[in-house]
Amino acid sequence: MAQMINFHNLLLVITTVIVIFVTGLMIYVVVKFNRKANPTPSTFTHNVVIEVLWTVVPVVILVVIAIPSFKLLYDQNTIPEADLTIKAIGNTWFWDYEYPDEGLAFSAYMVAEEDLEPGQPRLLATDTPVVVPVGKVVRMLITANDVIHAWAVPSLGVKVDAVPGRLNETWFLANAPGTYYGQCSELCGANHAFMPIEVKAVSAADYQVWLAMAREEYTRIDSDADSVRLADASRR
């Protein structure tokens, strides 16, 4: 996400300069070459210098944009060595999560408005957040059980479609402790707006404490993906 912000800021500078230049050029042309100021227009039709400039300058601008753009795309799609793997499975309308390295699975449902606690945002809080350690590379495996969903957390710079029968992947790294919110961003049905994502980034010590709790509270799964058994049937 930091790279996305830097790229956005670069584009903002470039587009601002272009807008100012073009606006100034239009004002100059209107003032300099209107009928009153220039009653006898020039008759030439070509200017080699101008034609070279308006070809070369846009090419240079596109190259300046393309280099960080391609680097950002490469970094988004190249999964670094992961410290943790989490599988997210979209359902209508909630998320299942698996920690295959730990053999854990749980479901995450939106907290109803009447059940919200102080500080929990409406339509974004879940009853069971995804917990990750700060400063660790998290590899996300994304799929769905029924229709196309999308696992998207804007503040972490991730958005990947969850497609039935297909396993997509992405990654993120939380630099600071905190809670990061997202939502399904594909039109997946009547309750599309009610399947949020909540990621809680904690210190390494707190993550180990959470793991100990999770091993007691959540469903145990086989590490073999074909024999995964999802939990929380009673809450569905």
N, C-alpha and C positions, 0 to 999 in steps of 0.2 A: 504494500500500500504506500510505503514511503516513496518508492520509485514511481508509482502512479501519480502521486502528488507532485513530485519534481517534474515529471513529464507534462502534467497539466499546467504547471506554472510556466514552463518553457513555451508551451503553445499559447498561453495567455499573453506573454510578452510579444511573441511573433505576430499574433493576430492583432494586437493593439497597435503595434508599429505599422502594420499593413493598413489598418483602418485609418489611422492618422495620416499616413502618406497619401492614400487614395482620396480621402476627404480634402486634404490640402491641395492636391492636384486638381480636383474638380473645382474647388473655389478659385484657384489660379486661372483655370481655363475660362470659367464663367466671367471673371473680371477682366482678363487680358484679351479675350477673343470674342467678346460680345459685339453685336453690330455697331453699337455706338463707339466703343473704344477701338474697333478694328474694322472700319467700313469696307476696306479692300482686302479680302483674304488672300493669303499666299496660294500659289498654284502648284507647289511641289507635292509629290505623292510619296516619296521615300526618304528615309533618314537611316542610314546604315547603323550608326551608333545606337540610336534608340531601339531599332529592331534587334540588335544583338543584346542590348541590356534587358529588354523585356522577355527575351528567351533565356538568357543565362541566369538572371537573378531569381526567377521562379524555380529553376532547376536547383540552384544552390539552396534555396529555402527548403525545398522538398528533401534534399539530402540531409540537411540539418535536422529535419523532423524525423526522417527515416531511421537514422542511426540509433537514437535512443528508443524509438518505437520498436525496432526489431530486437534490440537488447531486452526490452521489457517483455515482449512476447516470448523470447527464448527463456528468460528467467521464470516466467509464469508456467511454462509448459515443461520445464526441466526440473524434475523432482530431485532435490538434494538428498543426501543420505539422511534418512529420517530417524529421529529419536523415539517416535511414537506413531502408531498407525491406528486410525479410527475409521470404521465403516459406517456411513450414514445411509439409511434406507427409507425412501419416501413412501408414505402410505396416505390414503384419503381418510382423515387429514391429520396426520401426526408423523413424527419421525422415530424410527428405531435406530439405536446406536449399538455398535459392537466394538469392544476393545479386544481384538483377536490375540494380541500378545499376552493379555491378562486373563483371557477366557471369560470376559464379562459382556453382558448385554442388558439394555434397558430401553424403555420407550419414553419419549418426551412429549407431553401434551401442553397446550396453552393453558395458562392459569385463567380461570373465569374471572370476569370483572369483580364480582362480589367476593372473590377469594383473594384478591390482590393484597399484599402486605405493603407497608410503607416503603417507598423507594422502588417498587416493582412497576415497570411501565406497562400500560394497558396494551394488549394485543402483541406484546413482545416477550413477556416473561413466560417461562415454562416451569412445570413442576419438577423437572429433573434436568439440570443444566449439563452440558458437556464440559468436563473439567480437564484442563491441560496445564502442564508446567510452563512457567515463563522462560523464555529464552531457548526453547527447544523446538526443533523442526517437527511439525505435525503433518503426516501424510494422510490425506483424506481419500477414502474410496467411496464413490457415490453411485447409488443405484436406486431402483424403485420396484415396488411390488405390483403396481396396478397401472397408473397413468404417468405421464411425464411430469416430474416436479423439478425444482431447482434449489440447490443448497447454496444460499447466498448470505454472506456476512460482509457488508460493504466496508466496515472499519478495518477488516483484516485483508481486504483486497481480493476476496474469493467469490466466485459465482460459477457454478458448474451444474449442468443439467443432470437430473437423476432419471435415467431412461430404463424402463423395464427390459431385462435381458442383456443389459450392457453395463459394464463397470468402468466408470470414468474416475479420474483421479486429479487431485490438486494438492496444494500444500500451503501452509501458513506458519508464521512464527510470531507469537505475541511478545512484544518487547517490554511490556509493562503489565503488572497485575491489574485486574479489572474484569468487568463483565462486558462482553461484546454481543450485540444483538443483530439478528438478521431475520429473514422471512423467506418462504418459498416464493420464487419470482417467476414461476410459470403459471399460466391460467389452468389450474388442475381440477377445477370443479366448484361446487357451491360454497364450500368452506375454504377456498383458496387463501383467503385473508386471515385464516385462523390456525395456521401451522407455523408458528415462529421458531426461531433458532436462538438458543442462548448458550454462549461459550464463556466459561469462567476460567480466567487465567490466574493461577496461584503460584506461590513459591514452590521450590522442589520439596521442601519439608512438608508443606501443607498438601502437596499432591500425594505424597506417600501416606499421609493420614487419610486422605480421601480414598485412596486405593484400598486401604485396610477396611474402611467402612463399606466400600462398594463390594468387596469380596463377601461380606456378610449379608448385604441387603439385596444385591442384584442377582440376576440369573447367571448361572455358570453355563458356558457353552463349550462345545468341542472346538478345537482350533481348526479342524477341517471345515471349510466353508460349506461343504455339501451337507454337513450334519448340524448346522447351526439351528438352535431352538430359541426363538425369541421369547422374551418375558412379558410380564405384566398383562396377561390375558384377562385378568379380573377387571382391570381398569378400562379395557376396551368395551 
